[in-house]
Amino acid sequence: MRALKSTAGLAALLTFVLIVLGAAVRVTNSGLSCPDWPTCYGYWLPLPDNIPEDAGYFYYQVMLEWVHRLIAGVFLGPLVLVLAWLAFRHRRERPGLAGGALLLVLLLLVQAGLGGVTVLDQNSPWSVALHLGTALLVLSMTLFLAARAGDPAPPVDSGFRGIVLITWLVTFAAIVSAAMMAKMGAALACATWPLCDGAVVPDLSDPLVLVNWIHRVLAALAVLAIVLVWLRGRRLGGVYRGLGTGALLLVLLAALLGAHGIATLWPLWAAVTHQAIAILVFMHVTMILWKAWPVSGETVDARPA
C-alpha cells in the first residue's frame, strides 16, 4: 500500500508540474510553436536547425511545448499505468481503487487526444479550457488514489461532504474560466480590482468583460466556500483542519496575487505563479473531498460537521 500511495503522490506532482508548464506555454503564446502532433515539425526531438525561419517562434517557445508533451507522454503516461496496476492489486483491501484507477487511465487517454485537438483547433479558447479541465480531473483521480491508499480520515456527515463538493465544483470552474479568460485576451478587460471598472456588475455587453467578470464571481465564491470549509474543518480537527487551513491561506495568496497582476498588467511570472497557487488550492480542496467521501461499505458517523 505504501508503494501505491507514493506512486499516486508522484503522479499528482507530475500532473501539477504539467498544468503549471501548460500555463507557461499559454502565457508565452507557445501553444502552436509545435504546429503538428504528436511530433514537432515532423521530429520527435526538434533541434534549432529543424525549426523553419518563418515559424514565428523562438526556440525556447518550441522547447516549452515540447517538454510539456515529453513529460505527459514519456513520464506521466507510463507512471499512470504502473499506478493502475498497483491499485488493481490492492482492490480487495481498499474499495474503489480499481474503479478509480480505470477512470484515471480513461481520463489520461482523453487528455492525450485533447492535446492534439488543441493544436489542430489552433488553440481556441474552448479547446484550451477543455484541455485544462480534463487535466484537473486527471489530477483529482491521482489524489483520489493517494487518499484511498493513506490512512482513513474520521467520518463526517453528509452536510460537510456537500459543502466540500460545492467548493470543489466552484474552484474547478474558477480555474477553467481563468484559462478561457486568458486565452481570449480578457485578463485586463476589467482594469480595477476587486470591482470591475468600479462596478459590482459592469456592462456585460462586451464578451471580454463578461468572461472576466464571470471568473471574478467564481473566484469570490470559491474564497467564501473555502472559508466555510475551513470553519467546519477546525471543528473536526486532524486532516480536515490542516488541509482546510492550507487551502484558505493559499486562496487568499492567490487573490492578492490576482490584484497585483491587474495592477502590474500581468507580467509572465505573476500569471504562471497565480495559476500554480490556484492549482495548489484545488489540490487541497480535492484531498478534503476524497478524505470526507465515504467508500462502499463504510459506516458514516452522524455527528455534525
C-alpha positions as CSV (number, residue, x, y, z in Angstrom):
1,M,0.0,0.0,0.0
2,R,2.9,2.3,0.7
3,A,4.1,1.9,-3.0
4,L,0.6,2.8,-4.2
5,K,0.5,5.9,-2.1
6,S,4.0,7.0,-3.2
7,T,3.3,6.4,-6.8
8,A,0.0,8.3,-6.6
9,G,1.7,11.2,-5.0
10,L,4.4,11.2,-7.7
11,A,1.7,11.1,-10.4
12,A,-0.1,14.0,-8.7
13,L,3.2,16.0,-8.6
14,L,3.9,15.4,-12.3
15,T,0.3,16.4,-13.2
16,F,0.8,19.6,-11.2
17,V,4.0,20.3,-13.0
18,L,2.3,19.7,-16.3
19,I,-0.5,22.1,-15.6
20,V,1.8,24.8,-14.5
21,L,4.0,24.3,-17.5
22,G,0.9,24.4,-19.6
23,A,0.2,27.9,-18.1
24,A,3.7,28.9,-19.1
25,V,3.0,27.7,-22.6
26,R,-0.2,29.6,-22.7
27,V,1.0,33.0,-21.4
28,T,4.1,32.9,-23.6
29,N,1.8,32.2,-26.6
30,S,3.8,29.0,-27.3
31,G,0.8,26.7,-27.8
32,L,1.3,26.5,-31.5
33,S,5.1,26.5,-31.5
34,C,4.8,22.9,-32.4
35,P,2.2,23.1,-35.2
36,D,1.8,19.3,-35.7
37,W,1.1,16.5,-33.2
38,P,2.4,14.2,-31.8
39,T,5.7,15.2,-33.5
40,C,7.0,18.7,-33.6
41,Y,7.8,20.0,-37.1
42,G,7.9,16.3,-38.0
43,Y,10.6,15.4,-35.4
44,W,10.3,13.7,-32.1
45,L,13.2,15.9,-30.8
46,P,13.2,19.2,-32.7
47,L,16.6,20.9,-32.8
48,P,17.2,24.6,-33.7
49,D,18.1,23.7,-37.3
50,N,14.8,21.9,-37.6
51,I,12.7,25.0,-37.0
52,P,11.8,26.9,-40.2
53,E,13.0,30.5,-40.2
54,D,9.5,31.8,-40.9
55,A,7.9,29.7,-38.0
56,G,7.4,32.9,-35.9
57,Y,8.6,31.4,-32.6
58,F,11.7,31.4,-30.6
59,Y,13.4,28.1,-29.9
60,Y,12.6,28.4,-26.1
61,Q,8.9,28.5,-27.0
62,V,9.2,25.3,-29.0
63,M,11.0,23.7,-26.1
64,L,8.3,24.7,-23.6
65,E,5.7,23.0,-25.7
66,W,8.0,20.0,-26.4
67,V,8.9,19.5,-22.8
68,H,5.2,19.7,-21.9
69,R,4.5,16.9,-24.3
70,L,7.5,14.9,-23.2
71,I,6.5,14.9,-19.5
72,A,3.0,13.9,-20.4
73,G,3.8,11.1,-22.8
74,V,7.1,9.7,-21.5
75,F,6.8,10.1,-17.8
76,L,3.2,10.6,-16.7
77,G,1.6,8.1,-19.1
78,P,3.7,5.1,-18.0
79,L,3.5,6.1,-14.4
80,V,-0.3,6.1,-14.5
81,L,-0.2,2.6,-15.9
82,V,2.0,1.5,-13.0
83,L,-0.3,3.2,-10.6
84,A,-3.3,1.5,-12.2
85,W,-1.6,-1.9,-11.8
86,L,-0.8,-1.2,-8.1
87,A,-4.4,-0.1,-7.5
88,F,-5.8,-3.2,-9.1
89,R,-3.6,-5.4,-6.8
90,H,-5.0,-3.7,-3.7
91,R,-8.6,-3.6,-4.8
92,R,-9.7,-6.1,-2.2
93,E,-8.1,-4.1,0.6
94,R,-9.5,-0.7,-0.2
95,P,-12.8,-0.4,-2.0
96,G,-12.9,1.9,-5.0
97,L,-9.3,1.6,-6.0
98,A,-9.8,-0.4,-9.2
99,G,-12.6,1.8,-10.4
100,G,-10.6,5.0,-9.7
101,A,-7.6,3.6,-11.5
102,L,-9.7,2.7,-14.5
103,L,-11.2,6.2,-14.6
104,L,-7.8,7.7,-14.3
105,V,-6.5,5.7,-17.3
106,L,-9.5,6.7,-19.4
107,L,-9.1,10.4,-18.5
108,L,-5.5,10.3,-19.4
109,L,-6.3,8.9,-22.8
110,V,-8.9,11.6,-23.3
111,Q,-6.4,14.2,-22.2
112,A,-3.9,13.0,-24.8
113,G,-6.4,13.2,-27.5
114,L,-7.4,16.7,-26.4
115,G,-3.8,17.7,-26.6
116,G,-4.0,17.0,-30.3
117,V,-7.3,18.8,-30.6
118,T,-6.0,22.0,-29.1
119,V,-3.2,22.0,-31.7
120,L,-5.4,21.2,-34.6
121,D,-8.0,23.7,-33.5
122,Q,-5.3,26.4,-33.3
123,N,-5.5,26.7,-29.5
124,S,-9.1,28.0,-29.5
125,P,-10.3,29.2,-26.0
126,W,-12.8,26.4,-25.7
127,S,-10.3,23.7,-26.5
128,V,-7.7,25.2,-24.1
129,A,-10.3,25.3,-21.3
130,L,-11.5,21.8,-22.0
131,H,-7.9,20.6,-22.0
132,L,-7.2,22.2,-18.6
133,G,-10.5,20.9,-17.2
134,T,-9.6,17.4,-18.1
135,A,-6.1,17.8,-16.6
136,L,-7.8,18.9,-13.4
137,L,-9.9,15.7,-13.5
138,V,-6.7,13.6,-14.0
139,L,-5.1,15.4,-11.0
140,S,-8.3,14.7,-9.0
141,M,-8.1,11.0,-9.7
142,T,-4.4,10.7,-8.8
143,L,-5.3,12.4,-5.5
144,F,-8.2,10.0,-5.0
145,L,-5.8,7.0,-5.2
146,A,-3.4,8.7,-2.9
147,A,-6.2,9.5,-0.4
148,R,-7.6,5.9,-0.5
149,A,-4.1,4.4,-0.1
150,G,-3.4,6.5,3.0
151,D,-4.9,6.3,6.5
152,P,-8.6,6.7,6.6
153,A,-9.9,10.1,7.9
154,P,-12.5,10.4,10.6
155,P,-16.0,10.0,9.0
156,V,-18.1,13.1,8.6
157,D,-21.8,13.8,7.9
158,S,-23.4,14.5,4.6
159,G,-23.7,18.2,5.2
160,F,-19.9,18.7,5.4
161,R,-19.4,16.5,2.3
162,G,-21.9,18.6,0.4
163,I,-20.2,21.8,1.3
164,V,-16.8,20.4,0.2
165,L,-18.3,19.1,-3.1
166,I,-19.7,22.5,-3.9
167,T,-16.4,24.1,-3.0
168,W,-14.6,21.7,-5.3
169,L,-17.0,22.4,-8.2
170,V,-16.7,26.2,-7.8
171,T,-12.9,26.1,-7.5
172,F,-12.8,23.8,-10.6
173,A,-15.0,26.3,-12.6
174,A,-12.9,29.3,-11.4
175,I,-9.7,27.8,-12.7
176,V,-11.2,26.7,-16.0
177,S,-12.8,30.1,-16.5
178,A,-9.3,31.7,-15.9
179,A,-7.9,29.7,-18.8
180,M,-10.7,30.8,-21.1
181,M,-10.3,34.4,-20.0
182,A,-6.5,34.4,-20.6
183,K,-6.8,32.7,-24.0
184,M,-9.5,35.2,-25.1
185,G,-7.2,38.1,-24.1
186,A,-9.6,39.2,-21.4
187,A,-7.3,39.2,-18.4
188,L,-7.3,43.0,-18.3
189,A,-10.8,43.6,-19.5
190,C,-11.6,44.8,-16.0
191,A,-8.9,47.3,-15.2
192,T,-9.6,47.6,-11.4
193,W,-9.9,45.1,-8.5
194,P,-11.9,43.9,-6.7
195,L,-14.7,45.7,-8.6
196,C,-14.7,45.6,-12.4
197,D,-14.0,49.2,-13.5
198,G,-15.6,50.4,-10.3
199,A,-18.9,48.5,-10.7
200,V,-20.2,45.3,-8.9
201,V,-21.9,44.4,-12.1
202,P,-20.4,46.2,-15.1
203,D,-21.7,46.5,-18.6
204,L,-21.6,42.9,-19.8
205,S,-22.3,43.5,-23.5
206,D,-18.5,43.2,-24.2
207,P,-17.7,39.4,-24.2
208,L,-14.2,40.1,-22.8
209,V,-15.7,41.9,-19.8
210,L,-18.3,39.2,-19.4
211,V,-15.8,36.3,-19.2
212,N,-13.5,38.4,-16.8
213,W,-16.5,39.2,-14.6
214,I,-17.7,35.6,-14.5
215,H,-14.2,34.4,-13.4
216,R,-14.2,37.0,-10.7
217,V,-17.6,35.9,-9.4
218,L,-16.5,32.3,-9.4
219,A,-13.2,33.1,-7.7
220,A,-15.1,35.1,-5.0
221,L,-17.5,32.2,-4.4
222,A,-14.5,29.8,-4.2
223,V,-13.0,32.0,-1.4
224,L,-16.2,32.1,0.5
225,A,-16.7,28.4,0.2
226,I,-13.2,27.7,1.3
227,V,-13.7,29.9,4.4
228,L,-16.8,27.8,5.2
229,V,-14.8,24.6,4.8
230,W,-12.1,25.9,7.0
231,L,-14.5,26.8,9.7
232,R,-16.1,23.4,9.6
233,G,-12.7,21.7,9.4
234,R,-11.5,23.5,12.5
235,R,-14.2,21.8,14.5
236,L,-13.4,18.4,13.0
237,G,-9.7,18.7,13.6
238,G,-7.0,16.4,12.2
239,V,-6.5,16.2,8.5
240,Y,-9.6,18.4,7.8
241,R,-8.1,21.3,9.9
242,G,-4.7,21.0,8.2
243,L,-5.9,20.8,4.7
244,G,-8.6,23.5,5.3
245,T,-6.1,25.9,6.7
246,G,-3.7,25.3,3.8
247,A,-6.5,25.9,1.3
248,L,-7.5,29.1,3.0
249,L,-4.0,30.6,3.1
250,L,-3.3,29.7,-0.5
251,V,-6.6,31.1,-1.8
252,L,-6.0,34.4,0.0
253,L,-2.5,34.5,-1.5
254,A,-4.0,33.8,-5.0
255,A,-6.4,36.7,-4.5
256,L,-3.7,39.1,-3.5
257,L,-1.6,38.0,-6.5
258,G,-4.6,38.5,-8.7
259,A,-4.8,42.1,-7.5
260,H,-1.1,42.6,-8.1
261,G,-1.3,41.1,-11.5
262,I,-4.0,43.6,-12.6
263,A,-2.1,46.5,-11.1
264,T,1.1,45.5,-12.9
265,L,-0.6,44.4,-16.2
266,W,0.0,40.7,-15.6
267,P,3.8,40.0,-16.0
268,L,4.5,36.5,-17.1
269,W,5.9,35.4,-13.7
270,A,2.7,36.6,-12.0
271,A,0.4,34.9,-14.4
272,V,2.1,31.5,-14.1
273,T,2.5,31.8,-10.3
274,H,-1.1,32.7,-9.9
275,Q,-2.2,29.6,-11.7
276,A,0.3,27.4,-9.7
277,I,-1.2,28.7,-6.4
278,A,-4.7,28.1,-7.7
279,I,-3.9,24.5,-8.6
280,L,-2.5,24.0,-5.1
281,V,-5.7,25.4,-3.7
282,F,-7.6,22.9,-5.9
283,M,-5.4,20.0,-4.7
284,H,-6.1,20.9,-1.0
285,V,-9.9,21.0,-1.7
286,T,-9.7,17.8,-3.6
287,M,-7.9,16.0,-0.8
288,I,-10.5,17.2,1.7
289,L,-13.2,15.9,-0.7
290,W,-11.7,12.4,-1.0
291,K,-10.9,12.2,2.7
292,A,-14.5,13.1,3.6
293,W,-16.2,11.0,0.9
294,P,-17.3,7.5,2.1
295,V,-16.5,4.3,0.3
296,S,-18.7,1.4,-0.3
297,G,-19.4,-0.5,2.9
298,E,-18.1,2.3,5.1
299,T,-20.1,3.4,8.1
300,V,-20.7,7.1,8.3
301,D,-20.7,9.0,11.6
302,A,-23.8,11.0,12.0
303,R,-22.1,13.7,14.1
304,P,-22.5,17.3,12.7
305,A,-19.5,18.8,10.9
